[in-house]
Amino acid sequence: MPERPTSSSTSSRLSHPRALVTGWLVTIVCAVLLMKPMATTALAVGARTTPAHAQPPVPGAVVRGFDPPDQPWLSGHRGVDLQAPVGAPVRSAVAGVVVVAGQVATNRVVVILMPDGRRLTHMPVEPSVQVGDVVHAGQVIGHVLPNTHCQTSCLHWGLKKDGVYENPLSLIGQVPVRLLPTGSRPDPDPAPTEVFDPAGLPSVSGAGGSSALLRPVTGPVSSPFGYRVHPVTHVRKLHDGVDLASGCGTPVHAAYTGRVVWVGSTRAWGNRVIVDHGTVGSTHLRTTYNHLESIGVSQGSVVLRGQVLGRVGSTGFSTGCHLHLGLERDGHLVDPLPYLATR
């Protein structure tokens, strides 16, 4: 007769598959635990990249909209400015990885790299994150720093991919779209001139008692501030300064006392000097002198009203000898003519 199995042998045969199952369970649990950080990171950078209800980095209103240049070398506004008090928390609108957190040129900047390759720029911001940090949508990445870019404190928010600027408001569904009836034409461009009373400028000793900015050269206006078709690029765009006709080699004088903050040459502006005049009255002013034949000052030097900065030329995108004079008031380009004294 075949031997009847004992209770111990039966138990052994039954427990063997149970041990196998238990072993598999342990293996699966360990694998899940090891994969959890990877899954969490993937979720942070992938699934939460474009939340259904993305919020802007600060809740303030748009004080200056997106106005990119038609050509990379032309002037424009390559992002949006959002009203925000100094110290306000800045939040990432999307998930991504911090690729810049610190000083870039003259600004403190935080840049978030999105999974699709786009980069979100926030400035001026004191970072609360570090390069390499993975952030989620809504996470605080820093706080707004004092700035002179806007008339009131603001955050500049930019979006860029492969050298092309995009409107960051598209991330939160706030890009304005207006459909026009068939056959209709868009409204003409608004008048860009921004005028204020130059009588508010303090007078300078030895300047003949004038409280206005000195006209850098005596030549007539050959092209005013405003929209025009550029004579070189043939693109209709804001001419963000005033052209003063004068012969090449004519001395160019500083419009006001200040510090030279930039000296160099660019493709569009040619030889260029930028002077920061600080706060004049209650307004922060900068002047730019463009297309110079030669430059007679160095970056960082202090210049006096009327001091020679260089000489008139036709460098850069220029069709003849002239000075392109630009004026920034609280970070905004304005028409220089209302500020200039008669020489």
ROPAMAR-469968 format. One record per residue (C-alpha): residue number from 1; residue in one letter; x negated, z, y. Coordinates in Angstrom, 3 decimals. Layout:
<pts>
{pt NUM, A, {X, Z, Y}}
...
</pts>
This chain:
<pts>
{pt 1, M, {0.000, 0.000, 0.000}}
{pt 2, P, {-1.194, -0.714, 3.499}}
{pt 3, E, {-2.341, 2.280, 5.338}}
{pt 4, R, {0.110, 3.599, 7.863}}
{pt 5, P, {-1.352, 3.904, 11.318}}
{pt 6, T, {-2.009, 7.377, 12.469}}
{pt 7, S, {-0.738, 8.614, 15.778}}
{pt 8, S, {-4.274, 8.683, 17.164}}
{pt 9, S, {-4.983, 5.039, 16.285}}
{pt 10, T, {-1.655, 3.972, 17.777}}
{pt 11, S, {-2.433, 5.830, 20.950}}
{pt 12, S, {-5.843, 4.134, 21.154}}
{pt 13, R, {-4.377, 0.642, 20.816}}
{pt 14, L, {-1.702, 1.371, 23.442}}
{pt 15, S, {-4.084, 2.922, 25.925}}
{pt 16, H, {-6.490, -0.048, 25.917}}
{pt 17, P, {-4.224, -2.461, 27.839}}
{pt 18, R, {-3.273, 0.413, 30.150}}
{pt 19, A, {-6.964, 0.868, 30.974}}
{pt 20, L, {-7.288, -2.820, 31.682}}
{pt 21, V, {-4.330, -2.735, 34.067}}
{pt 22, T, {-5.741, 0.328, 35.817}}
{pt 23, G, {-9.101, -1.400, 36.232}}
{pt 24, W, {-7.498, -4.464, 37.749}}
{pt 25, L, {-5.532, -2.320, 40.180}}
{pt 26, V, {-8.681, -0.535, 41.333}}
{pt 27, T, {-10.424, -3.882, 41.855}}
{pt 28, I, {-7.528, -5.268, 43.895}}
{pt 29, V, {-7.287, -2.151, 46.081}}
{pt 30, C, {-11.031, -2.260, 46.808}}
{pt 31, A, {-10.829, -5.937, 47.724}}
{pt 32, V, {-7.932, -5.309, 50.094}}
{pt 33, L, {-9.795, -2.450, 51.765}}
{pt 34, L, {-12.885, -4.610, 52.227}}
{pt 35, M, {-10.827, -7.459, 53.676}}
{pt 36, K, {-8.836, -5.288, 56.070}}
{pt 37, P, {-11.328, -5.376, 58.980}}
{pt 38, M, {-11.614, -9.156, 58.636}}
{pt 39, A, {-7.859, -9.541, 58.587}}
{pt 40, T, {-7.504, -7.280, 61.609}}
{pt 41, T, {-10.050, -9.315, 63.556}}
{pt 42, A, {-8.399, -12.576, 62.529}}
{pt 43, L, {-5.077, -11.229, 63.703}}
{pt 44, A, {-6.542, -10.164, 66.996}}
{pt 45, V, {-8.202, -13.488, 67.663}}
{pt 46, G, {-5.760, -15.804, 65.952}}
{pt 47, A, {-2.168, -14.720, 65.541}}
{pt 48, R, {-2.039, -12.956, 68.901}}
{pt 49, T, {-3.738, -15.688, 70.929}}
{pt 50, T, {-0.583, -16.853, 72.661}}
{pt 51, P, {1.947, -14.015, 72.674}}
{pt 52, A, {5.556, -14.984, 73.229}}
{pt 53, H, {5.740, -12.957, 76.438}}
{pt 54, A, {2.220, -13.114, 77.886}}
{pt 55, Q, {1.751, -11.217, 81.119}}
{pt 56, P, {-0.618, -12.010, 84.011}}
{pt 57, P, {-3.767, -9.893, 84.388}}
{pt 58, V, {-2.268, -8.090, 87.395}}
{pt 59, P, {1.389, -7.935, 88.473}}
{pt 60, G, {0.816, -9.085, 92.072}}
{pt 61, A, {2.141, -12.259, 93.666}}
{pt 62, V, {0.198, -15.520, 93.848}}
{pt 63, V, {-1.455, -15.598, 97.277}}
{pt 64, R, {-3.288, -18.883, 96.693}}
{pt 65, G, {-2.332, -21.436, 94.094}}
{pt 66, F, {-4.191, -23.790, 91.779}}
{pt 67, D, {-5.555, -26.808, 93.678}}
{pt 68, P, {-8.369, -28.454, 91.687}}
{pt 69, P, {-10.494, -31.172, 93.298}}
{pt 70, D, {-10.010, -34.791, 92.312}}
{pt 71, Q, {-13.738, -34.983, 91.622}}
{pt 72, P, {-15.969, -32.135, 90.343}}
{pt 73, W, {-18.174, -32.200, 93.453}}
{pt 74, L, {-15.287, -31.979, 95.944}}
{pt 75, S, {-13.884, -28.768, 97.375}}
{pt 76, G, {-10.735, -27.230, 95.940}}
{pt 77, H, {-9.316, -24.071, 94.425}}
{pt 78, R, {-10.141, -23.966, 90.726}}
{pt 79, G, {-7.888, -21.066, 89.784}}
{pt 80, V, {-5.256, -18.801, 91.305}}
{pt 81, D, {-5.557, -15.697, 93.471}}
{pt 82, L, {-3.244, -12.825, 92.538}}
{pt 83, Q, {-2.601, -9.985, 94.957}}
{pt 84, A, {-4.058, -6.758, 93.580}}
{pt 85, P, {-5.250, -3.544, 95.249}}
{pt 86, V, {-8.792, -2.328, 94.788}}
{pt 87, G, {-9.011, -0.283, 91.606}}
{pt 88, A, {-6.000, -1.922, 89.941}}
{pt 89, P, {-6.379, -2.371, 86.164}}
{pt 90, V, {-7.012, -5.934, 85.000}}
{pt 91, R, {-5.521, -6.877, 81.615}}
{pt 92, S, {-6.312, -9.797, 79.365}}
{pt 93, A, {-3.349, -12.163, 79.147}}
{pt 94, V, {-4.436, -13.331, 75.693}}
{pt 95, A, {-6.516, -12.227, 72.737}}
{pt 96, G, {-10.110, -13.339, 72.533}}
{pt 97, V, {-13.755, -12.340, 72.688}}
{pt 98, V, {-15.643, -11.104, 75.762}}
{pt 99, V, {-18.503, -13.532, 76.513}}
{pt 100, V, {-19.382, -12.372, 80.055}}
{pt 101, A, {-19.073, -8.859, 81.464}}
{pt 102, G, {-21.194, -8.171, 84.508}}
{pt 103, Q, {-22.920, -9.748, 87.488}}
{pt 104, V, {-22.736, -13.525, 87.970}}
{pt 105, A, {-24.267, -14.677, 91.277}}
{pt 106, T, {-22.582, -12.463, 93.901}}
{pt 107, N, {-19.580, -11.364, 91.815}}
{pt 108, R, {-18.794, -8.978, 88.970}}
{pt 109, V, {-17.037, -11.095, 86.360}}
{pt 110, V, {-15.280, -10.777, 83.002}}
{pt 111, V, {-14.845, -13.956, 80.925}}
{pt 112, I, {-12.678, -14.080, 77.783}}
{pt 113, L, {-13.272, -16.833, 75.205}}
{pt 114, M, {-10.036, -17.920, 73.524}}
{pt 115, P, {-9.982, -19.247, 69.923}}
{pt 116, D, {-9.210, -22.764, 71.159}}
{pt 117, G, {-12.407, -22.819, 73.230}}
{pt 118, R, {-10.875, -22.172, 76.627}}
{pt 119, R, {-12.367, -19.512, 78.888}}
{pt 120, L, {-10.468, -17.135, 81.159}}
{pt 121, T, {-12.376, -15.873, 84.195}}
{pt 122, H, {-11.521, -12.698, 86.130}}
{pt 123, M, {-13.325, -11.694, 89.350}}
{pt 124, P, {-14.291, -9.560, 91.163}}
{pt 125, V, {-13.885, -7.022, 88.358}}
{pt 126, E, {-15.818, -3.951, 87.280}}
{pt 127, P, {-15.833, -4.434, 83.485}}
{pt 128, S, {-14.585, -1.790, 81.072}}
{pt 129, V, {-15.529, -3.999, 78.096}}
{pt 130, Q, {-18.802, -5.348, 76.773}}
{pt 131, V, {-19.971, -8.772, 75.640}}
{pt 132, G, {-18.889, -9.278, 72.029}}
{pt 133, D, {-15.819, -7.045, 72.238}}
{pt 134, V, {-12.651, -8.439, 70.648}}
{pt 135, V, {-9.702, -7.832, 72.987}}
{pt 136, H, {-5.974, -8.162, 72.458}}
{pt 137, A, {-3.332, -9.369, 74.879}}
{pt 138, G, {-2.512, -6.679, 77.412}}
{pt 139, Q, {-5.749, -4.751, 76.924}}
{pt 140, V, {-7.425, -3.422, 80.085}}
{pt 141, I, {-10.737, -5.246, 80.575}}
{pt 142, G, {-11.726, -3.838, 83.971}}
{pt 143, H, {-10.628, -2.909, 87.480}}
{pt 144, V, {-10.397, -4.906, 90.724}}
{pt 145, L, {-13.367, -4.520, 93.078}}
{pt 146, P, {-13.371, -4.823, 96.891}}
{pt 147, N, {-13.680, -8.430, 98.036}}
{pt 148, T, {-13.404, -10.709, 101.048}}
{pt 149, H, {-12.064, -13.718, 99.158}}
{pt 150, C, {-8.492, -13.041, 100.293}}
{pt 151, Q, {-6.983, -11.624, 103.473}}
{pt 152, T, {-5.685, -8.807, 101.298}}
{pt 153, S, {-7.359, -7.574, 98.119}}
{pt 154, C, {-6.874, -9.972, 95.223}}
{pt 155, L, {-8.025, -11.069, 91.769}}
{pt 156, H, {-9.265, -14.609, 91.183}}
{pt 157, W, {-8.094, -15.872, 87.775}}
{pt 158, G, {-9.459, -19.107, 86.330}}
{pt 159, L, {-9.050, -21.154, 83.135}}
{pt 160, K, {-11.530, -23.766, 81.941}}
{pt 161, K, {-12.384, -25.845, 78.876}}
{pt 162, D, {-15.218, -28.338, 78.458}}
{pt 163, G, {-15.833, -28.441, 82.196}}
{pt 164, V, {-12.183, -29.129, 83.052}}
{pt 165, Y, {-10.210, -26.560, 85.048}}
{pt 166, E, {-6.622, -25.780, 84.065}}
{pt 167, N, {-3.895, -23.773, 85.749}}
{pt 168, P, {-4.050, -20.262, 84.241}}
{pt 169, L, {-0.383, -19.738, 85.075}}
{pt 170, S, {0.357, -22.125, 82.189}}
{pt 171, L, {-0.507, -19.262, 79.829}}
{pt 172, I, {2.432, -17.245, 81.097}}
{pt 173, G, {4.870, -20.106, 81.617}}
{pt 174, Q, {4.779, -20.059, 85.406}}
{pt 175, V, {3.489, -23.534, 86.259}}
{pt 176, P, {5.867, -24.885, 88.906}}
{pt 177, V, {7.501, -28.199, 87.984}}
{pt 178, R, {9.786, -30.142, 90.302}}
{pt 179, L, {11.599, -33.322, 89.252}}
{pt 180, L, {12.374, -35.823, 91.999}}
{pt 181, P, {15.338, -38.227, 91.967}}
{pt 182, T, {14.511, -41.804, 90.979}}
{pt 183, G, {13.141, -43.759, 93.926}}
{pt 184, S, {12.454, -40.710, 96.066}}
{pt 185, R, {9.054, -39.780, 97.446}}
{pt 186, P, {7.399, -36.368, 97.490}}
{pt 187, D, {7.268, -34.408, 100.708}}
{pt 188, P, {4.210, -35.063, 102.866}}
{pt 189, D, {1.304, -32.666, 102.547}}
{pt 190, P, {1.788, -29.510, 104.605}}
{pt 191, A, {-0.345, -29.167, 107.700}}
{pt 192, P, {-3.516, -27.475, 106.511}}
{pt 193, T, {-4.608, -26.149, 109.885}}
{pt 194, E, {-4.737, -22.385, 110.133}}
{pt 195, V, {-5.168, -21.242, 113.741}}
{pt 196, F, {-5.956, -17.864, 115.219}}
{pt 197, D, {-6.860, -16.748, 118.723}}
{pt 198, P, {-10.659, -16.883, 119.159}}
{pt 199, A, {-10.356, -14.472, 122.075}}
{pt 200, G, {-10.502, -11.714, 119.473}}
{pt 201, L, {-14.164, -12.448, 118.785}}
{pt 202, P, {-16.605, -10.046, 120.460}}
{pt 203, S, {-18.925, -11.537, 123.062}}
{pt 204, V, {-22.669, -11.773, 122.468}}
{pt 205, S, {-25.247, -10.712, 125.021}}
{pt 206, G, {-26.906, -13.744, 126.587}}
{pt 207, A, {-24.198, -16.142, 125.432}}
{pt 208, G, {-22.775, -16.719, 128.887}}
{pt 209, G, {-19.931, -14.299, 128.312}}
{pt 210, S, {-18.207, -16.593, 125.825}}
{pt 211, S, {-16.399, -14.870, 122.968}}
{pt 212, A, {-15.980, -18.076, 120.926}}
{pt 213, L, {-18.298, -19.718, 118.417}}
{pt 214, L, {-20.966, -21.994, 119.833}}
{pt 215, R, {-20.548, -25.709, 119.189}}
{pt 216, P, {-23.559, -26.544, 116.970}}
{pt 217, V, {-24.031, -30.042, 118.466}}
{pt 218, T, {-22.543, -31.638, 121.573}}
{pt 219, G, {-21.296, -34.838, 119.931}}
{pt 220, P, {-17.615, -35.836, 119.759}}
{pt 221, V, {-15.323, -35.325, 116.779}}
{pt 222, S, {-15.604, -38.316, 114.453}}
{pt 223, S, {-13.301, -36.944, 111.720}}
{pt 224, P, {-11.011, -33.918, 112.207}}
{pt 225, F, {-9.963, -31.208, 109.781}}
{pt 226, G, {-7.054, -32.362, 107.590}}
{pt 227, Y, {-6.033, -34.703, 104.801}}
{pt 228, R, {-7.712, -38.099, 104.684}}
{pt 229, V, {-9.059, -40.750, 102.313}}
{pt 230, H, {-12.726, -39.929, 101.758}}
{pt 231, P, {-14.883, -42.825, 103.017}}
{pt 232, V, {-17.229, -42.597, 99.995}}
{pt 233, T, {-15.062, -41.500, 97.041}}
{pt 234, H, {-11.860, -43.157, 98.359}}
{pt 235, V, {-9.862, -40.134, 97.178}}
{pt 236, R, {-7.191, -38.627, 99.425}}
{pt 237, K, {-8.083, -34.977, 99.818}}
{pt 238, L, {-8.371, -32.228, 102.393}}
{pt 239, H, {-11.297, -32.770, 104.750}}
{pt 240, D, {-12.182, -29.106, 104.904}}
{pt 241, G, {-14.236, -29.112, 108.088}}
{pt 242, V, {-14.835, -31.176, 111.185}}
{pt 243, D, {-17.355, -34.009, 111.609}}
{pt 244, L, {-19.300, -33.969, 114.873}}
{pt 245, A, {-21.021, -37.281, 115.617}}
{pt 246, S, {-24.628, -37.005, 116.721}}
{pt 247, G, {-27.870, -38.881, 116.216}}
{pt 248, C, {-30.073, -38.109, 113.243}}
{pt 249, G, {-32.729, -35.578, 114.216}}
{pt 250, T, {-30.537, -33.795, 116.779}}
{pt 251, P, {-31.034, -29.991, 116.612}}
{pt 252, V, {-28.189, -28.086, 114.932}}
{pt 253, H, {-27.552, -24.625, 116.412}}
{pt 254, A, {-26.048, -21.549, 114.746}}
{pt 255, A, {-22.477, -21.025, 115.893}}
{pt 256, Y, {-22.856, -17.254, 115.797}}
{pt 257, T, {-25.297, -14.505, 114.867}}
{pt 258, G, {-25.468, -13.893, 111.128}}
{pt 259, R, {-27.495, -14.000, 107.936}}
{pt 260, V, {-28.392, -17.177, 106.034}}
{pt 261, V, {-26.889, -16.719, 102.562}}
{pt 262, W, {-27.495, -20.184, 101.098}}
{pt 263, V, {-29.992, -22.978, 101.685}}
{pt 264, G, {-30.228, -26.022, 99.468}}
{pt 265, S, {-28.958, -29.478, 98.622}}
{pt 266, T, {-25.914, -30.699, 96.700}}
{pt 267, R, {-24.719, -34.128, 95.671}}
{pt 268, A, {-21.763, -34.127, 98.061}}
{pt 269, W, {-22.956, -31.993, 100.971}}
{pt 270, G, {-26.575, -33.102, 100.999}}
{pt 271, N, {-28.878, -30.609, 102.729}}
{pt 272, R, {-26.761, -27.573, 103.509}}
{pt 273, V, {-26.992, -24.162, 105.219}}
{pt 274, I, {-24.403, -21.373, 104.947}}
{pt 275, V, {-24.429, -18.485, 107.427}}
{pt 276, D, {-22.431, -15.296, 106.852}}
{pt 277, H, {-21.405, -13.676, 110.141}}
{pt 278, G, {-19.888, -10.590, 108.554}}
{pt 279, T, {-16.785, -9.066, 110.121}}
{pt 280, V, {-16.257, -10.460, 113.602}}
{pt 281, G, {-13.485, -8.495, 115.272}}
{pt 282, S, {-11.302, -7.913, 112.219}}
{pt 283, T, {-12.106, -11.237, 110.536}}
{pt 284, H, {-14.831, -12.122, 108.037}}
{pt 285, L, {-16.424, -15.433, 109.019}}
{pt 286, R, {-18.813, -17.898, 107.411}}
{pt 287, T, {-19.999, -21.236, 108.785}}
{pt 288, T, {-21.467, -24.147, 106.828}}
{pt 289, Y, {-23.708, -26.918, 108.193}}
{pt 290, N, {-23.825, -30.032, 106.034}}
{pt 291, H, {-25.553, -33.436, 105.605}}
{pt 292, L, {-28.650, -32.143, 107.431}}
{pt 293, E, {-31.765, -34.297, 107.703}}
{pt 294, S, {-33.950, -31.194, 107.522}}
{pt 295, I, {-33.546, -27.414, 107.298}}
{pt 296, G, {-35.453, -24.997, 109.524}}
{pt 297, V, {-34.391, -21.597, 108.151}}
{pt 298, S, {-34.762, -19.767, 104.858}}
{pt 299, Q, {-32.251, -17.910, 102.719}}
{pt 300, G, {-31.941, -14.248, 103.702}}
{pt 301, S, {-33.152, -14.714, 107.271}}
{pt 302, V, {-31.149, -13.412, 110.236}}
{pt 303, V, {-30.298, -16.027, 112.870}}
{pt 304, L, {-29.021, -15.620, 116.405}}
{pt 305, R, {-26.240, -17.502, 118.122}}
{pt 306, G, {-27.738, -20.778, 119.339}}
{pt 307, Q, {-30.802, -20.654, 117.086}}
{pt 308, V, {-31.803, -23.998, 115.547}}
{pt 309, L, {-30.924, -24.139, 111.833}}
{pt 310, G, {-31.979, -27.702, 111.137}}
{pt 311, R, {-31.418, -31.263, 112.294}}
{pt 312, V, {-28.536, -33.720, 112.005}}
{pt 313, G, {-28.806, -36.152, 109.126}}
{pt 314, S, {-26.824, -38.299, 106.696}}
{pt 315, T, {-27.661, -36.775, 103.308}}
{pt 316, G, {-25.152, -36.431, 100.466}}
{pt 317, F, {-21.821, -38.263, 100.595}}
{pt 318, S, {-22.166, -39.554, 104.138}}
{pt 319, T, {-21.733, -42.894, 105.882}}
{pt 320, G, {-23.766, -42.120, 108.996}}
{pt 321, C, {-25.529, -39.491, 111.075}}
{pt 322, H, {-23.251, -36.546, 111.791}}
{pt 323, L, {-22.792, -32.808, 111.246}}
{pt 324, H, {-20.005, -31.620, 108.972}}
{pt 325, L, {-19.174, -28.120, 110.225}}
{pt 326, G, {-17.145, -25.867, 107.952}}
{pt 327, L, {-15.610, -22.494, 108.752}}
{pt 328, E, {-14.347, -19.883, 106.295}}
{pt 329, R, {-12.029, -17.177, 107.584}}
{pt 330, D, {-11.534, -14.341, 105.089}}
{pt 331, G, {-12.502, -16.732, 102.298}}
{pt 332, H, {-10.166, -19.543, 103.387}}
{pt 333, L, {-11.346, -22.833, 104.882}}
{pt 334, V, {-9.840, -23.373, 108.335}}
{pt 335, D, {-10.161, -25.818, 111.220}}
{pt 336, P, {-13.293, -24.856, 113.203}}
{pt 337, L, {-12.252, -26.544, 116.472}}
{pt 338, P, {-9.977, -23.756, 117.823}}
{pt 339, Y, {-12.931, -21.364, 117.464}}
{pt 340, L, {-15.534, -23.423, 119.302}}
{pt 341, A, {-16.601, -22.828, 122.898}}
{pt 342, T, {-17.218, -25.754, 125.221}}
{pt 343, R, {-20.932, -26.304, 125.738}}
</pts>
